[in-house]
Amino acid sequence: MIQKAGDYLQGQLPDHPNHPKGRNPYAHIAICIKSKFNASYKDIEDEKFDEVIKYIEFLKQNPS
């Protein structure tokens, strides 16, 4: 899901001065997940799978 979301967001993230060559959408998704769930996507409990999927869809619809 992260790979597909990153593919979808390629070229859609707004410019940022810390990323003069462009932003990495795959890293963006992973960092947002880690920030929201306080854990790496690999370490989130299985019970939160649906919540993580919904959040990834949210990030696709709201690139920032």
Secondary structure, DSSP 8 states (H G I E B T S, - for coil): -HHHHHHHHTTTS---TT-TT---HHHHHHHHHHHHHSS-TTTS-GGGHHHHHHHHHHHHHS--
